[in-house]
């Protein structure tokens, strides 16, 4: 079976969730995370379009066209789910009531700066709620592939317009788990079968490696 990079990343991100967390998931890869949430854990998913207690994405068998998230992906609902207007949804975010947000990225850098909303000279739809999320959520996780067709996505300094400055806490890719710490980027886990040199080669930033480096299992 071919290695599914996005599913691998989503599965690892899900391990960061703790019982009782209120979590906002960005568009794209982050929307895969609910498939791998810890069994028995109460993780409350919030959508800034005005839903709390989102369930996993729907299947053709249980699709309801009235239930969709901020990325217009059809979703399921958990028992006790509720709906409210966008102003209340953003009040939850701006009031600091979201424990974790998981976002995709175009670029991340050594200072924890994030660029995920605009490629210069390309038509864009806007940045949505990302700027509020990275400013107000208690923990910001970036979930992305380590490179784009061989081009690094982790840099010394972002070249694209920023979504937020010094806002990223953790980066999870298909190659490594990287914490943003005071001295820069600290690699704490590497995917099994890879070496430090593999990760360094795929990264355009200075990396530090934890003394007790863990292995990201592929099973």
C-alpha positions in Angstrom: 0.0 0.0 0.0 1.3 3.4 -1.0 2.4 5.7 1.9 -0.3 8.3 2.5 1.5 11.3 3.7 -1.6 13.3 4.7 -3.1 10.5 6.7 0.2 9.9 8.4 0.4 13.6 9.5 -3.2 13.7 10.6 -2.8 10.6 12.7 0.2 12.1 14.5 -1.5 15.4 15.0 -4.4 13.6 16.7 -2.1 12.4 19.4 -1.6 16.0 20.5 -5.3 16.3 21.5 -6.2 16.0 25.2 -9.4 15.1 26.9 -11.6 18.2 27.2 -9.8 20.2 24.5 -11.8 22.6 22.3 -10.2 22.4 18.9 -10.5 24.4 15.6 -9.4 22.6 12.4 -8.3 24.5 9.3 -9.2 23.7 5.8 -7.6 20.7 4.0 -5.3 18.3 5.7 -6.3 19.3 9.3 -9.9 18.1 8.5 -8.5 14.5 8.5 -7.6 14.7 12.2 -11.0 13.7 13.6 -10.6 10.2 12.0 -7.7 9.5 14.5 -8.8 11.2 17.7 -8.0 9.2 20.8 -10.8 6.7 21.6 -12.8 7.8 24.6 -11.4 11.3 24.7 -13.8 14.2 24.8 -12.5 16.5 22.1 -14.9 19.3 21.1 -14.4 20.5 17.5 -15.5 24.0 16.7 -16.1 25.6 13.3 -15.9 29.3 12.8 -18.9 29.2 10.5 -21.0 28.6 13.7 -20.9 24.9 14.8 -19.6 23.3 18.0 -19.2 19.6 18.5 -18.4 18.7 14.9 -17.9 15.1 14.0 -15.8 13.5 11.3 -16.4 14.3 7.6 -19.5 12.6 6.3 -19.6 9.7 4.0 -22.1 9.2 1.1 -24.2 7.1 3.4 -24.6 9.7 6.2 -24.3 13.0 4.3 -26.6 15.8 5.2 -26.3 18.9 3.0 -27.2 21.2 5.9 -24.1 20.2 7.9 -20.8 21.6 6.7 -17.7 23.2 8.2 -16.0 26.5 7.4 -14.2 24.8 4.5 -17.6 23.7 3.1 -16.8 20.1 3.8 -19.8 18.1 4.7 -19.5 16.8 8.3 -21.3 14.8 10.9 -22.4 16.1 14.3 -21.7 14.8 17.8 -24.5 14.5 20.4 -25.2 18.0 21.9 -24.0 19.9 18.8 -25.2 23.4 18.5 -25.4 26.2 15.9 -24.9 29.9 16.3 -24.0 32.9 14.2 -20.5 33.8 12.9 -20.2 36.6 15.4 -20.5 34.2 18.3 -18.1 31.8 16.6 -15.4 34.4 16.4 -16.2 35.6 19.9 -15.2 32.1 21.1 -11.9 32.4 19.2 -11.1 36.0 20.1 -12.1 35.3 23.7 -9.4 32.7 24.1 -11.8 29.8 24.5 -10.1 27.6 21.8 -7.4 25.3 23.2 -5.9 24.2 19.9 -6.0 25.2 16.3 -4.6 23.0 13.6 -3.7 24.8 10.3 -2.1 24.0 7.0 0.8 26.2 5.8 2.6 27.4 2.7 5.6 28.4 4.7 6.8 28.3 8.3 10.1 29.7 9.6 12.5 29.5 12.6 10.7 32.2 14.5 7.4 30.4 14.4 6.1 32.8 11.7 3.3 31.4 9.6 2.3 32.1 6.0 -0.7 30.2 4.8 -3.1 32.5 3.0 -1.4 34.1 0.0 1.0 33.3 -2.8 2.1 36.6 -4.3 0.7 37.3 -7.8 -1.9 34.6 -7.5 -5.7 34.9 -7.2 -6.7 34.4 -3.5 -10.0 33.9 -1.7 -8.8 35.6 1.5 -7.4 34.5 4.8 -10.6 33.6 6.5 -10.4 33.2 10.3 -6.7 32.2 10.3 -5.4 35.5 11.6 -7.8 35.4 14.5 -7.0 31.8 15.3 -3.2 32.1 15.4 -3.5 35.2 17.6 -6.0 34.0 20.1 -5.8 30.2 20.4 -3.8 28.7 23.2 -1.8 26.3 21.0 -1.1 26.5 17.2 -0.2 23.4 15.4 0.9 23.4 11.7 0.1 20.2 9.8 1.7 20.0 6.4 3.9 18.0 4.1 7.6 18.8 4.7 8.2 19.9 1.1 6.3 20.8 -2.0 7.6 18.6 -4.9 11.0 18.8 -3.4 10.9 22.5 -2.5 11.2 23.1 1.3 8.3 24.7 3.2 10.3 25.4 6.4 12.6 28.4 6.1 14.9 30.6 8.0 12.5 33.4 7.2 9.1 33.3 5.4 9.0 35.0 2.0 5.2 35.0 1.6 2.9 37.5 3.5 2.4 36.4 7.0 -0.7 35.1 8.6 0.8 35.5 12.0 4.1 36.3 13.6 5.8 34.2 16.3 2.6 32.2 16.6 3.4 28.5 15.8 4.0 26.1 18.7 4.4 22.8 16.9 5.0 21.6 13.3 4.0 18.1 12.3 5.1 16.9 8.8 5.5 13.6 7.0 9.1 13.6 8.1 9.3 15.0 11.6 7.7 16.6 14.6 9.3 20.0 15.3 8.7 22.3 18.3 9.2 26.0 18.0 11.4 27.0 21.0 13.4 30.0 22.1 16.5 28.9 20.2 14.6 28.0 17.0 13.3 24.7 15.7 13.7 21.6 17.8 13.2 18.3 16.1 11.8 15.8 18.6 10.6 13.0 16.3 11.7 11.6 13.0 9.8 9.2 10.8 11.1 5.7 10.9 13.5 5.0 8.0 14.7 8.5 7.8 17.9 10.1 9.2 18.7 13.5 10.6 20.5 14.3 7.3 17.3 13.5 5.4 15.4 16.1 7.4 18.2 18.7 7.2 18.4 18.3 3.5 14.6 18.9 3.1 14.6 22.0 5.3 15.8 25.5 4.5 16.2 26.4 8.2 18.5 25.7 11.1 17.4 22.7 13.0 18.3 21.5 16.5 17.7 17.9 17.5 16.4 16.6 20.9 18.9 14.4 22.9 16.3 11.7 23.1 15.0 11.7 19.5 11.8 9.7 19.1 10.7 7.6 16.1 7.4 8.3 14.3 6.0 4.9 13.6 4.3 4.3 10.2 1.8 1.8 11.5 
